[in-house]
Amino acid sequence: MKLHSAIVSVQLSDYKCIRKLCQFDVSDITCLVGKNESGKTAIFEALYRFIPIIRNHGDFNADDDYPRIDVEDYGLEVAGGQSEPAVVTRATFALEEEDLKSIEADFPGIIAQPELVLSKGYANELYAELTINEDAVVTYRKTYFFLRKKMKTRSRRFYMMKVEACH
């Protein structure tokens, strides 16, 4: 399923000159204004690496990208297991009505908030978060297990995949 969504907010941290959390909302027109060397280009670079056009341009590299003043301590903490790789970019997308209807058709009442959060950092893995209604998941699973005896094997596997995707 291809989602149709609009980005509504962005959070960036631990990337080049951006040491602390930088958070801003995105609308139809979003303007970045700042002095030279204040991080405007770093914001665009981090967003591009978040979801790049060319796949091999998407990796964050702590040696090159982590804020210089902190990179040595960060590297030691991650190598020593004292901290996880930092998340650089976190973006919130508003799911559009078309997406919500599609999800609701298969999983009624499951969406608790109509937004999807994607994040990526120095582990170079894209993570997705979707807030779900746990009661709806339990109800759906109960219904699935009740109905599975009446379904053909092929259909049962299809619904099992859908249910497992919710967890």
PyMOL commands that set and color helices and strands:
alter all, ss='L'
color gray80, all
select helices_A, chain A and resi 40-50+55-57+62-65+68-79+97-106+134-150+153-165
alter helices_A, ss='H'
color red, helices_A
select strands_A, chain A and resi 5-12+22-25+87-95+111-121+127-132
alter strands_A, ss='S'
color yellow, strands_A
deselect
rebuild
show_as cartoon
